[in-house]
Amino acid sequence: MDEPTSLEPDAAKIARLKARFGGPPRRSSFTQLSENMVRLSAGALGVPEEMLGTATSDETHSHRTAEGAKAEQEDVKAKAAAQADVFTPDTEIGKLLSQHGAAVAEMGKELKSHPLFKAEEHDDLWRLRFLLSAKNDVSKAYENAVTCLQWREDNKIDEIAERLRTVPPDQWPGFPHVQKWTPMHVTHPKSTGGSDVYMKMGENDYDGMLGPEKSPLISEADWLLCQFYMKEWLFMRRDNVSRRTGSLAKNVIVLDMSGLTRKHVSNSRYKKLMTHPAIKKADDMYPQALGTLVIIGLPGVMTWLFNSVVKPLAPPKVQDKIQVTSDPPKVYVKLGLSIDDVPQSMGGKAEGWPPKIDARYTPP
């Protein structure tokens, strides 16, 4: 009787990848300290940590038939040929694949035997995202990719993805309730980029969303499922743009801190949700998601304190992802956002609030 195939990261494969490609450069204690300070500051401002960018299944997997395997190989070849026409050497993704091609290919070779690996889905671009987020540590990227395969299986994320192609957000589990009390507004004005997400802290009412502690209005499970739907939907949009344009699309999040009060930073029940292990795990499953987090509406002293004291301590790549500003239009221009597409209340010229077009009501 054949031994069951392990769904966990293969230690031997990880060791082999480390031996061939090495690991990440050793981080100094100062670098680690600066990263921790940024995370603590983000927590104090009510910003989820994941925005800084920084179990074995019991199900039996059936063997593929020879005909099915052949059809899959042909499908993979066809998709690869079509994608090659997009990821040309002059595109962002083309350049990255040229630079990291050996590591990406080695990851594919090691992942090939995994029972959840699908060559047509977990292709060069999929693996490249994990490699970049692991700072080119191939063994870590491989380990994270295997964890992602199992996470998607355990949480039925592929089924969620299928529903997202046809089901509008007002039919997502828990979405109407979550959106009412903690509104998030998503636009997609630039067809060659990721989504733009706008949130106002002053609009959030965590007590209203959660309800009485003894009889909550939304369960922890429903809130988490709603977050899974949103994260997968945003990924599908980014992936679609990336494959169509050859640009590694990422999201821009604009967080308006005006109206921030003690109730926003002292609600322990909401903090527990935002720091839930399942949320942290889910964030790790979507590498290369955030382009920039723009924080506006802070009092001048806090803006100066963050920019002058906390932000300079962070590694350059982390600094680039956070823009705390009292001059939003200047930052938007720098990020390539059209002022005409940004709401007036957030420093742009688009009239009305919330934004009139919610990208969530269009297919990913």
C-alpha positions, 0 to 999 in steps of 0.5 A: 500500500502506498504511503499517503502524500503529505500536504505539509511543506516538505522539510527535505525540499526546504533544505534543498532550496536553502542549500541552492539559493541560500536564505534571506540576509540576516536582519539586525536587531535595529531593523527588527526594532524599527519594524516593531515600532511601525507595527505598534504605531499602526495598531495605535492608529487603528490600522491593521498590521497586514496593511504594512505588507510586511493541518493535514486534510482528510479528503482523498485526492483522486488520481488524474486519468491519463486523458485528463493529465494530457488535457491539463498539460495542453491547457497549461501550454496554451495559457503559458503561450498566451501569457508570454505574449503579455509578459514581454521583456519590457513589462514589469512582470516580464522583467521580474520573471527574467530576474528571478526565473531560476528561483520561480522555476525551481519552486514549480519543480518542487511544488509539482508533486504536491497533490493540491498543486495545479500547474494552470493556476499556480504558474510563474506569476503566482509563485513570483508573488510569494518569492518577492514577499519572501524577499527572494528567500526561495525556501521560505517562498516555497514553504509559504506557497505550500501553506497557501495551497492547504489554506485554500483547501481548508477554507474552500477559497476556490469555491468562494472564488467561483461564487465571486464571479457571479454573486454581488457583494450584498449577497456575500456572508455578513457583508451588508451588516459589516459594510453598514457599520464599518464602510469600505469604498472600493473603486477601480478607475485605472484599468492598468492598476489595482483597486483604490480603497477608501475608508474613514475612521469617523464612519466606523461604529464597532459597537454598532457592528458587534452589538451586545457582548452577550448576544452579538449581531454578527458572529466571529465566523461570519465576520471572518468569512466576509473578510475572506470574500473581500480578500479573495475578490481583491486578489482576483481583481489584481490578478486579472489586471496583472495578466492582462497588462503585464503590470504587477497590480497592487492596491492603494488604501486611503485611510482618513483618520479625522474623526478618530476618537477613543472608542475607535482605538479602545474597543477590545472586541474589535481589536480581537477580530482584527488580530485574529490568527485566521486574519493574519494567516489570510493576509499572508496568503495574498502576497504583494497585495498592498502598493501604498497605504496613505494616511490622512486627517491626522493632527499636525503634531501626530503627522510630524511625529510619525513621519519624523520619528517612527517612519524613518526607523522602518526599512526602506521598503516599509517606508515606501508603503506608508505615506502619512501626509497633510497634503494628500493631493501631492501624494496622490500625484506621486502615486499616479492617482488622478485627482479627478478620481479621488473623492473631494472629502479625501483631497481629490476632485470627485464630487459626492461621498461615498464614491458613486461607483463601487467596483465590487458590483462589477465582475473581478 
